[in-house]
Amino acid sequence: MHAKIKKRDGRLLKFNAEKITSAIAKAGAATGEFDNAVAKTLTIRVLNLAEKIFDSRITTVEEIQDIVEEVLLSSSYRKTAKAYIIYREQHARLREITNKMEVDLVDQYLGKMDWKIHENSNMDYSLQGLNNYISSEVSKVYWLNEIYSPEIRRAHTEGDFHIHDLSLLSVYCVGWDLFDLLMEGFRGVSGKVESKPARHLRSALGQVVNFFYTLQGEAAGAQAFSNFDTLLAPFIRYDKLSYQEIRQALQEFIFNINVPTRVGFQTPFTNVTLDITVPRYYADRNVIVGGKPQKETYAEFQEEMNLFNKAFLEVMSDGDAKGRVFTFPIPT
């Protein structure tokens, strides 16, 4: 047999048949099908077949393992053959994950050598961006090998198509029920701080911010609320707010919603839908303030909706301290 064998990293090492025997013996012991003596006999068959196939050429570790599989499959030890194949596949995945964790990922990010560093325009080049880049590369290996089929994995890796946000196997954009938040308050996670239903506009807007901040971690895309102006307008009258106070509350909300709190130093991707006029399905419903139905209906608060939307659009148009347009929330 050959004097050398080529390792996966390209190194040439002295060929050691005992390692083949050891691997086969471990597989046989795991299934209880045979002992070390049988493993030695199977090793001889592996060496003979390798000599016949490769002649004097230096073989690789993968080629020897392929022959071990072939010998086991052609033997009567089918259970062991299956165990060996599964064991080999598991270790291949483990090596891929381990390789992804090597320092070359750090170098790629610091040197901006990988196009995926710029894949998300909402993510800044930062320490958190580096951490997200490394964890994402490891997560992708798991999703491709454990979740997606071999056909999908091959199509993605060979460039037939691109799976966007592959590191986040979750829902994409999510629409939530603002009415439910106003009824129940911000709660539901065991052991975490809970808030009662909001009784004031500022409290309601603060709960919306906290809701978006929290739920952003459970989805790959946007977090959204509909009927934003319809459901919040009654708080303006109940709080007896002036237009300047409405504007101030919404300014605080918009500045807070644009703070980069998401993984990778991102700003949460948020969306709010403005009805402009009270929709028919809410017109005759009693308004909710403090988590309880009040005597008025939403149809009675068109004037407050107008003030709310005017203030919202003014703040969004003014931009931040340098006059830059706010990215979020996206109004629709």
N, C-alpha and C positions, 0 to 999 in steps of 0.2 A: 504494500500500500504506500501511498505518497508520504513523504517526510514532512510536508508542510500543509497547513490549512489556512485559508483566508477568512479572517474574522469580519464582522459586519462593519467595523470601522476602518477596514482596509489593511490592518496589520497581518503579517504572516507569522504564524506560530507553529511550533512543533506539533505534528499530528499525534493525538492521544486517543487510541481506541477505547481505553477504559472509560472515557467520558460518555461514549455512546452506550456502553454496557450499563453504566450507572443510570443514565436517563431511561433506558428501556426497563431496567430493574425497578426503578421507582414507579414507573407506570404500571408494571405488572403487580407490584406489591399493593398499589392503591386499589386495584380492581380485584386482587386476590387470585388472579388467573395463573400466575407462575412465579418461580423464584429466580435467584441469581444465576443458577446453572442454565436455565432456559434463556435468560437474557444474554448469556455469553454465546449460546448457539445462534440466537437471532443476530447478534453482532457480527458473527462470521458471515452470515448471509448478506448483511448490509455491506461489509467490506468487499465481498466478492462481486456484488452487483455494482458497487461504486467503481471498482477496478475495471469492470467490463464496460461501463458507460463512459467513464472519463479517461481511461487509459493512464497516461502519465501527466495529464494536466492537473494543476493545483485546483482542488475543489474548495467550495465555500461552505460555511456553516449551514446556510439555507439549503444548499444542494444535498448535503448529508442528511439533514432533517427530512427532506423530501423523500429520500430513499428509505429512511427509517419508517415513515408513514406507509410507503409502498410495501415494505416487508411485513409490517404488522397487518396491513389490510389483506395481504395474500396468505396470511397464516390463519390458524383456527382461533386466534385470540382477538376476536372482533371488538369485544368490550374494551380491551386495552388500547386497541387502535383508535377507537373513538375518544377515549380519555386523553390519549397522547395528542390528538389533533386539537381538541378543545384547549388543553394546557398550552400548546404551542401558540394558538391564536390569542389566548389571554395574555401571554407574555409579550406577544408582538404589540398588542395595544398598550401594555404597560410601558414598553420601551418608547413608543411614540409619545406618550404623555410625558415621560421622563425627559426625552429629548427636547420637548417643547419648553421645559422648565430650565433649560441651560441658559447661560448668560448671553447667548446670541440674541435672544428676544430683547433683552435690555439694550444691547448694542444697536439692534435694528430700530428700536424706538428712539433712543437718544440721537442716532444718526439720521432719523426720519427716512430710513431706507425702504420701508414697506408702505405700499399705497394704502393699506388698510388703516394706517395711522390717521389719514385724512378722510376716511370713508364717511365719518359723521361730522358735518360742519358745525354741529352744536357742541362739540367736545373740544376743549382747549388742550394744548400741549402743556402737560403739567405732571406733577407727581401722581395725582389721582388718575390722570390719563395713562400713565405708565402702568400703574397697578391694574387698571381695567384692561389694557392691551394684553398683559401677561395672562391674567385669569381668563380672558376671552379666548385666547389661543388654546389653552388647555381645555376649556369647555367645548370648543368646537370639535376636538378629537373625540370626546365622549359622545356628543350628539351624532356625529357621522358614523361612529362604530357601534353604538348601542341602540340608537333610536331609529335612524334612517336605514333603509334597505341597502344592500351592497350596490344595487343598480343606481340608486340616487347618489350614494357616496362617490361612486366612480364618475358619474356625470358631473358632479360638482368639482371634484379634484382635477378632472381632465378639461374643465372649462366649457362643457356643453351648456351649462347654465350656472348662474351664481345665486346661492341662497343668502339673501340679505339678513343681517342680524342673526347669523347662525349661532352665535354664542348665547343667545337668549331664546331658549325653546319655551315660548310663552305666547299668550295672545298678543296681538299687535296693538291696535287702538281700542280704547274702552270708553263707552258712554255710561255715565252713572246717573242716578236719580237724585237730583238736588232736593226734591220734595221729601224724600226719605231722610236725608241728612238733617233737614229742618225739623222733621218730626221726631227723630230718634237722638239727634246729637252725634258727636264724633266719638264712637265707641265700638266695641266688638272684638278687640284683641285682648286675650287673657293676660293679666299681669301688666298691662300698659295703661297709661293715663287715659281717663275717659272724661268727656265733656257732656254736660246736659245740653238740650236743645237751645239754640241761640235765642236771646230775647232782644238783641239790638243788632243794628246793621253791621257795626264794626266786628262784633262777635261772630256773626254769620260769615262775613268775609274772611275772618281769621280761621274759622273752621274749614272753609273751602281751601285756603292755602295749605293747612295741615293735612287735609284729605288728599290733595294732589301730591304733596310731598311724600306721603306714606304709600299711597297706591301706585306711584310711579315705579316702585321697585318690583311690582308684580306683573309688569307688562313691558313689551319692547317699544311700543309707540306711545301715542298721545292719550292723555286723560281728559275727559270732556264732561261738561254739564250742559244740559239744554234748559230752556225757559229761565235763563239766568236773570233777566230783568223782571219778568213776570213775578217770579217767586220772591225776589228780594225787595221789590218796590214797596210792599206794605210796611216794612221796617222803617222807611223814611217818615211816614206819617206817625207811626207809633212812637218814634224817637223825637218827633217834632224838629226835624233837621232843616237847617237853612241850606240854600244851594251850595254855599261855600263849604259847609260841613259835609255834604254829600260828596263834593269833589275831593275833599281831603281824605275821606274814608276810602274812596276808590283809588286815589293816588297811592295811599299806603298799600292797598291790596296789589296794585299793579307792580309797584317796586318790589314788594315781597315775593311775588310769584316769579320774578325774573332773577332771583338769587340762585347761583349755581349750586344746587344741593344734590343733584343726581350723581350716580356713580360715574367716575371719569371726569368730575368737575363740570358736569353739564347742567344747564337750566332745564327744569322739567318741561316736557313738551305738553302744553295745555291748550285747551280749546273751550270757549264758551259760546253758546248760541243765544242771540238776542232776538226776542219775538217782535219787538217794536210796538206791536199792538197785542192786547190780551187775546190769546187763542181761544176758540170756542170751547174746547174741552176743559179749560180752566175758568172760564168766565163766571160760571154759577157755583164754583166751589168756594167754600169758606177758606179765608186766608189762614196761614199757619204762622203764628208768632209764639216763641217760647215753647214750641212743641205741641201747642194746642190750637184747635180750630177757633177762630174768632167770629164775631157776628157778621162782619163784612165779607163780601165776595171779591175775587180778584178783578172783576169787571169794574169795580169802583176805584181802581188805583191807576188809571191810565195817565193821569197828570203826573203822578210820582214816577211812573215808568219813563215818561218823557224827560224828566229831570235826571233820572238815573242814566239814561242813554246819552244825554247831552254831556254830562260830566265825564262819563266813561270815554267817549270819543275825544273829548278835549284833552284829557290826560294822555291818552294813547298818542294823539297827534303832537302834543308838546314834547314828548320824549323825555330822556333822562337829563341829568345835570348838564350834559354836553350837547343836548339836543338830538341825541341818537334815538332812532325809532325803537320802541319796545318790540322784542321778538314775540313775547307771549303775554297774555293768552291770545290765541288767534281767534278773532271774533267772526262768527258766521251768522 
